[in-house]
Amino acid sequence: MNNPQLNNPLHGITLEKILQHLVTKYGWEQMGEQIDIRCFHYDPSIKSSLSFLRKTPWARARVEKMYLQSLDDE
């Protein structure tokens, strides 16, 4: 069997876990500096960010990219 997700580093990682990791590592302020979206600047929360990111593919892609870069930094 060929597993198409074999080389996908995001496979099995939820968007919520990605956000929790980034908030722990960088905090909302630094995340907002790197990705300029309202849910990171004004009354930030995991819930509001999840809601926005699930509806906004370009923002989700940036958050996923930031997550992958944060793993390279470790």
N, C-alpha and C positions, 0 to 999 in steps of 0.2 A: 504494500500500500504506500501511496505517496501522500505525505502530509503537507498540504499547502501552507500551513501555519508554522512550519518548522523554523523558518528564519525570521519570523515576525516577533520582535522583542516585546510588543504590546499584547500578544496573545495571552488571554487569561487574566489580564489586569484590568480592573474596572476603572471607569473614569473617576469614580469617587476615591479610589485608592491613589490614583495619580494626583488628584487635587490635594489629598491629605499629605502625601509625600512632599509636594511642592510647598505647601503652607508651612510644614515643619522645617523644611530646609531653607526657604527664602523668606517666608512671611508674605502677607497680602501686599504690603507696600512695595516690596521689591518685585513681586510678580506683576503688579500694576505698572511699574516702570518698564518692564520688559515687554509686556503685552497690554496695550492700552485699551482695556475694556472696562465699562462702567461697573460691572459686578465685582471687580477687583479693587475699585477705588471708593465706592460709596456703600457703606454698611455691608461689607463683604461677608459671605457665609458660604459654606459648602453647598447648602441647598440652593441658594440663588444662582451660584456659579454652575451647578449641575444643570439646572433648568435652562440657563442661557446656552451653555455649551452643547447641550443635546439638540438645540434648534439651530445652531450656527456652525456649520461645518468648517469655515475658515478659522474661527476662533479655536475650535476643538483641535484642529490640525496644529495650530501654534502651541497650544498647551501640551499636546503630545510630543511635539518637537522639543519643547523646553524640558519635559520630563526625561526624554532620552539623553539630552545633553547633560542633565543633572546626574545621570547614572555614569556618564563618562568622566565626570568630575570626581567621583568617589574613589 
